[in-house]
């Protein structure tokens, strides 16, 4: 069992407000993204104040590739299972919103809220369009639809608008990429986003400039070699996410252990592990 306050003591709106507050206290909300119920429970037991899902990890665990290949029904079911298993706010990575139109995005938000989540990531990458990113106006319409659906439900959903300008190398040079990021961020905030997520960027100077020009919490994606949480805090980053990194590491361990078992007939790769008792306790409610 986790040690935080039980969800039964608070409403979904209370959890939404608490999740917003985690972005504004002057520290960095550090999120070790989960991909299933057990990884979410482990994160909370380790001290996480919120749980964020990783769309890639969720898709892989459910037998689909990342990149809008997982069905909305399976994704929402996983969100509901995670929400039921932990006693902290849950934010869900819903990729591009599970649908071609803004109305589709609104329907997804209704389902995510019904599952109990209080935050979402929505990205502007375009898997099958003319360019790497959706047009600003189109993405803004999708974010506005998400905000309207949340307002109808009476939940102050945290909408983390992800722009992949750096991840996808948009722009002719660094200055153009920076301006494109700021322009998209401001448009997305006007449409109803709560914060801006810029994966693919870990340069502290550039992150600091973005923080100064974007009037909302800025989220960075971290990885081995990226600046520390303390360094990110110093330039004003409000949230840092590991994304799919932990899931990828877990699958790498599965491969190493299997190769060792088959090639050497030994088992040292799995010498360090959580006990059966501990894992079972985390999932006993």
C-alpha positions in Angstrom: 0.0 0.0 0.0 1.1 3.6 -0.6 1.5 6.0 2.3 0.0 9.1 0.8 -3.6 10.3 1.6 -6.2 8.1 0.0 -8.1 9.3 -3.0 -11.4 8.7 -1.2 -10.7 11.7 1.0 -10.5 14.1 -2.0 -12.6 14.7 -5.1 -11.2 14.5 -8.7 -11.2 18.3 -8.8 -9.2 18.4 -5.6 -6.6 16.2 -7.1 -6.6 18.3 -10.3 -6.0 21.4 -8.2 -3.2 19.7 -6.3 -1.6 18.6 -9.5 -1.6 22.2 -10.8 0.0 23.3 -7.6 2.9 20.8 -8.0 4.0 22.9 -11.0 4.1 26.3 -9.2 5.9 25.8 -6.0 9.3 26.8 -7.2 10.7 23.3 -7.4 10.8 20.8 -10.2 8.0 18.2 -10.4 10.1 15.1 -11.2 8.1 12.3 -12.9 9.4 8.8 -13.4 6.8 7.8 -16.1 4.9 4.5 -15.5 3.6 2.1 -18.1 1.5 -0.3 -16.1 -0.1 -0.5 -12.6 2.9 -2.1 -11.0 5.4 0.6 -12.2 3.0 3.3 -11.1 2.7 1.7 -7.6 6.5 1.4 -7.4 6.9 5.1 -8.3 4.5 6.2 -5.6 6.2 3.9 -3.0 9.5 5.5 -3.9 8.0 8.9 -3.1 6.5 10.3 -6.3 3.9 13.0 -5.7 2.1 12.2 -8.9 2.1 9.5 -11.6 2.5 10.2 -15.3 2.1 7.5 -17.9 4.4 7.1 -20.9 2.5 6.5 -24.1 5.4 4.5 -25.6 5.7 2.3 -22.5 2.0 1.8 -22.3 1.8 0.9 -26.0 4.7 -1.6 -25.8 3.2 -3.3 -22.7 -0.1 -3.8 -24.5 1.4 -5.1 -27.7 1.4 -2.0 -29.9 4.1 0.3 -31.4 4.3 3.8 -30.1 2.9 6.5 -32.4 -0.9 6.5 -32.4 -1.0 2.7 -32.9 -2.6 1.7 -29.6 -6.4 1.8 -29.5 -8.1 4.5 -27.3 -10.1 1.8 -25.5 -6.9 0.0 -24.3 -5.2 3.3 -23.4 -8.2 4.5 -21.3 -8.6 1.2 -19.6 -4.9 1.3 -18.5 -5.4 4.9 -17.2 -8.4 3.8 -15.1 -6.4 0.8 -13.7 -3.5 3.1 -12.7 -5.9 5.7 -11.1 -7.5 2.9 -9.1 -4.1 1.6 -7.9 -2.5 4.8 -6.5 -3.4 7.6 -4.1 -1.8 10.5 -6.0 -2.9 12.6 -9.0 -2.5 10.8 -12.4 -1.7 12.5 -15.7 -1.9 10.5 -18.9 0.1 10.7 -22.1 -2.6 10.5 -24.8 -0.2 11.0 -27.8 -2.0 13.2 -30.3 -5.4 12.8 -28.7 -6.6 9.5 -30.3 -8.5 11.0 -33.2 -8.3 13.0 -36.5 -10.6 15.9 -35.4 -10.9 18.3 -32.5 -14.2 16.6 -31.6 -12.3 13.3 -31.4 -9.9 14.9 -28.9 -12.8 16.2 -26.9 -14.3 12.6 -26.7 -10.9 11.3 -25.6 -10.7 13.9 -22.8 -14.2 12.9 -21.6 -13.0 9.3 -21.5 -9.8 10.1 -19.7 -11.6 12.2 -17.1 -14.1 9.4 -16.6 -11.1 7.1 -15.9 -10.1 9.5 -13.1 -7.0 11.2 -14.5 -6.4 14.9 -13.8 -3.9 15.7 -16.5 -2.9 14.9 -20.1 -0.1 15.3 -22.5 -1.2 16.2 -26.1 1.5 16.4 -28.7 1.6 18.3 -32.0 3.6 15.7 -34.0 1.8 14.6 -37.1 2.2 10.9 -37.9 0.8 11.1 -41.4 0.6 14.7 -42.5 2.5 16.9 -44.9 4.9 18.0 -42.2 6.4 16.8 -38.9 4.0 19.0 -36.9 0.4 19.9 -37.2 -0.4 23.5 -38.2 -0.6 25.8 -35.2 -4.2 26.7 -35.8 -5.2 23.0 -36.1 -3.4 22.1 -32.9 -4.8 25.0 -31.1 -8.3 23.9 -32.1 -7.6 20.4 -30.6 -6.3 21.9 -27.4 -9.3 24.2 -27.1 -11.6 21.2 -27.6 -9.7 19.4 -24.8 -10.1 22.4 -22.5 -13.9 22.8 -23.3 -14.5 19.1 -22.6 -12.8 19.4 -19.2 -14.7 22.6 -18.4 -18.0 20.7 -19.2 -16.9 18.1 -16.6 -16.1 20.7 -14.0 -12.4 19.5 -13.8 -9.5 21.9 -14.1 -7.6 19.3 -16.2 -3.8 20.0 -16.5 -3.2 20.1 -20.3 0.5 19.7 -20.9 0.8 20.8 -24.5 3.8 19.1 -26.1 5.5 20.7 -29.0 8.1 18.6 -30.9 10.0 21.4 -32.5 13.3 20.3 -31.0 12.5 16.6 -31.1 11.7 16.7 -34.8 14.3 19.3 -35.7 11.8 21.9 -37.0 13.2 25.2 -38.3 16.1 26.2 -40.5 18.4 27.0 -37.6 18.4 27.3 -33.9 17.0 30.8 -33.8 14.1 29.8 -36.0 13.5 26.7 -33.9 13.4 28.7 -30.7 11.0 31.3 -32.2 8.8 28.5 -33.5 8.7 26.9 -30.1 7.7 30.2 -28.4 5.1 31.0 -31.0 3.5 27.6 -30.7 3.7 27.7 -26.9 1.9 31.1 -26.7 -0.8 29.9 -29.2 -1.3 26.7 -27.3 -1.7 28.6 -24.0 -4.2 30.9 -25.6 -6.1 27.8 -26.7 -6.3 26.5 -23.1 -3.1 24.7 -22.4 -1.8 24.7 -18.8 1.9 24.1 -19.5 4.3 23.5 -22.3 6.4 20.3 -22.8 9.5 20.6 -25.1 11.1 17.1 -25.4 14.4 16.9 -27.3 15.8 20.0 -25.6 18.2 19.8 -22.5 20.5 22.8 -23.2 20.2 24.8 -20.0 20.7 28.2 -21.7 17.9 27.5 -24.2 15.6 26.1 -21.6 16.2 29.2 -19.4 15.3 31.5 -22.4 12.1 29.5 -23.0 11.1 29.8 -19.3 11.5 33.5 -19.6 9.4 33.8 -22.7 6.7 31.3 -22.0 4.2 32.5 -19.3 3.5 29.0 -18.0 5.3 26.0 -16.5 7.9 24.4 -18.9 8.4 20.6 -18.9 11.7 19.0 -20.1 12.4 15.4 -20.9 15.5 14.0 -19.2 17.8 11.1 -19.9 21.3 10.0 -18.9 23.6 12.9 -19.6 20.9 15.5 -19.2 21.2 18.3 -16.6 20.3 17.3 -13.1 17.0 18.3 -11.4 18.9 20.9 -9.4 20.3 22.4 -12.6 16.9 22.4 -14.3 15.4 24.1 -11.2 18.1 26.9 -11.4 16.9 27.9 -14.9 13.2 27.7 -13.9 12.1 24.4 -15.4 8.9 23.4 -13.6 8.6 19.7 -14.6 11.0 17.0 -15.7 9.9 13.6 -17.2 11.9 10.5 -17.9 9.5 9.5 -20.6 9.9 5.9 -21.8 13.4 5.6 -20.3 12.5 3.4 -17.4 10.4 1.1 -19.5 13.2 0.9 -22.1 15.7 0.0 -19.3 13.3 -2.7 -17.9 13.1 -4.3 -21.4 16.8 -4.1 -21.8 17.2 -6.0 -18.5 14.7 -8.6 -19.8 16.9 -9.1 -22.9 20.2 -9.2 -20.9 18.7 -11.8 -18.5 17.3 -13.9 -21.3 20.6 -13.8 -23.2 22.5 -14.8 -20.1 20.1 -17.6 -19.3 20.3 -19.0 -22.8 24.0 -18.5 -23.5 25.7 -19.0 -20.1 23.0 -20.8 -18.2 23.4 -18.3 -15.3 21.2 -15.7 -13.7 23.3 -12.8 -12.4 21.4 -10.2 -14.4 18.4 -10.5 -12.1 20.3 -10.5 -8.8 19.1 -7.1 -7.8 15.3 -7.1 -7.8 12.2 -6.2 -5.7 11.0 -9.1 -3.6 7.8 -10.9 -4.3 6.5 -9.8 -0.9 7.2 -6.1 -1.6 5.6 -6.1 -5.0 2.6 -8.1 -3.8 2.2 -5.6 -0.9 2.2 -2.6 -3.3 -0.7 -4.1 -5.2 -2.8 -5.3 -2.3 -5.5 -2.8 -1.6 
